[in-house]
Amino acid sequence: MIYQETPGILRVLMGFICDLTTVLECLFWLMHVHGEASEVDAKFVNLAVDAQGSSGARLRIHDTIRSFVTASFPFRIHQKDEALKIDNRAHSCSQVQTRRSGSA
Protein backbone atom coordinates (compact mmCIF):
# COMPACT_ATOMS: atom_id res chain seq x y z
CA MET A 1 0.00 0.00 0.00
CA ILE A 2 1.21 3.51 -0.80
CA TYR A 3 0.75 4.79 2.77
CA GLN A 4 3.28 2.20 3.93
CA GLU A 5 5.90 3.52 1.53
CA THR A 6 5.89 7.16 2.55
CA PRO A 7 5.56 8.22 6.18
CA GLY A 8 4.43 11.69 5.11
CA ILE A 9 1.35 10.30 3.38
CA LEU A 10 0.36 8.34 6.47
CA ARG A 11 0.86 11.42 8.68
CA VAL A 12 -1.33 13.56 6.40
CA LEU A 13 -4.12 10.96 6.24
CA MET A 14 -4.11 10.36 9.98
CA GLY A 15 -3.93 14.10 10.70
CA PHE A 16 -6.84 14.86 8.38
CA ILE A 17 -9.02 12.15 9.94
CA CYS A 18 -8.18 13.28 13.48
CA ASP A 19 -8.69 16.97 12.66
CA LEU A 20 -12.04 16.24 11.02
CA THR A 21 -13.14 14.11 13.97
CA THR A 22 -12.22 16.71 16.59
CA VAL A 23 -13.81 19.57 14.61
CA LEU A 24 -17.00 17.53 14.27
CA GLU A 25 -16.92 16.83 18.01
CA CYS A 26 -16.58 20.57 18.70
CA LEU A 27 -19.41 21.25 16.26
CA PHE A 28 -21.59 18.65 18.00
CA TRP A 29 -21.12 20.34 21.38
CA LEU A 30 -21.69 23.81 19.94
CA MET A 31 -24.94 22.68 18.36
CA HIS A 32 -25.95 20.90 21.56
CA VAL A 33 -25.48 24.13 23.55
CA HIS A 34 -27.40 26.22 20.99
CA GLY A 35 -30.27 23.79 20.80
CA GLU A 36 -31.20 21.02 18.45
CA ALA A 37 -33.42 23.33 16.39
CA SER A 38 -30.43 25.44 15.31
CA GLU A 39 -29.23 25.04 11.74
CA VAL A 40 -25.58 24.26 11.11
CA ASP A 41 -24.15 27.22 9.25
CA ALA A 42 -20.69 28.57 8.44
CA LYS A 43 -20.60 30.54 11.70
CA PHE A 44 -20.84 27.35 13.80
CA VAL A 45 -18.35 25.49 11.61
CA ASN A 46 -15.85 28.36 11.94
CA LEU A 47 -16.37 28.40 15.71
CA ALA A 48 -15.72 24.65 15.84
CA VAL A 49 -12.52 24.99 13.78
CA ASP A 50 -11.33 27.86 15.99
CA ALA A 51 -12.16 25.92 19.16
CA GLN A 52 -10.24 22.89 17.93
CA GLY A 53 -7.22 25.03 17.03
CA SER A 54 -7.16 27.11 20.21
CA SER A 55 -7.62 24.16 22.57
CA GLY A 56 -4.15 22.78 21.88
CA ALA A 57 -5.65 19.42 20.96
CA ARG A 58 -4.55 19.75 17.34
CA LEU A 59 -0.90 20.19 18.32
CA ARG A 60 -0.98 17.29 20.77
CA ILE A 61 -2.69 15.02 18.25
CA HIS A 62 -0.24 15.86 15.46
CA ASP A 63 2.75 15.37 17.78
CA THR A 64 1.38 11.96 18.72
CA ILE A 65 0.85 11.06 15.07
CA ARG A 66 4.41 12.13 14.23
CA SER A 67 5.79 9.98 17.05
CA PHE A 68 3.67 7.00 16.05
CA VAL A 69 4.59 7.14 12.37
CA THR A 70 8.28 7.61 13.12
CA ALA A 71 8.29 4.59 15.42
CA SER A 72 5.98 2.39 13.36
CA PHE A 73 7.28 -0.93 12.15
CA PRO A 74 7.17 -0.62 8.32
CA PHE A 75 9.16 2.59 8.37
CA ARG A 76 11.82 1.28 10.72
CA ILE A 77 12.35 -1.64 8.33
CA HIS A 78 12.56 0.79 5.42
CA GLN A 79 15.09 2.91 7.33
CA LYS A 80 17.14 -0.21 8.08
CA ASP A 81 17.09 -1.14 4.38
CA GLU A 82 18.27 2.35 3.44
CA ALA A 83 21.07 2.12 6.00
CA LEU A 84 22.15 -1.23 4.55
CA LYS A 85 22.19 0.24 1.03
CA ILE A 86 24.39 3.09 2.22
CA ASP A 87 26.67 0.65 4.07
CA ASN A 88 26.92 -1.58 0.98
CA ARG A 89 27.81 1.40 -1.21
CA ALA A 90 30.50 2.46 1.23
CA HIS A 91 31.82 -1.12 1.32
CA SER A 92 31.87 -1.27 -2.50
CA CYS A 93 33.75 2.02 -2.65
CA SER A 94 36.39 0.77 -0.21
CA GLN A 95 36.88 -2.39 -2.31
CA VAL A 96 37.38 -0.28 -5.44
CA GLN A 97 39.95 1.88 -3.65
CA THR A 98 41.74 -1.22 -2.32
CA ARG A 99 41.90 -2.71 -5.81
CA ARG A 100 43.20 0.56 -7.25
CA SER A 101 45.89 0.96 -4.60
CA GLY A 102 46.85 -2.74 -4.84
CA SER A 103 47.22 -2.62 -8.62
CA ALA A 104 49.22 0.62 -8.65
C-alpha angles and dihedrals in degrees: 000000000000094000089061092056099054122039091200092062092051091048092051094048094047092044093050093049093047093045092049092048095050093045090051090049090052090047091051092054093045091052091045091055093047094048134262092266092065117106119233107245137164091272092062093043091051090048090051092050091048092048092051092049097045095046093070090234092114093057093046092048094049092047089052091048091050091051093047095049093045091052097039118121104242092053095047088054090049091050090050090051091051090050090051091050090052091046091049091050091050090048091050091050092052090051091052091050091048091051091048094049092044093051095046 
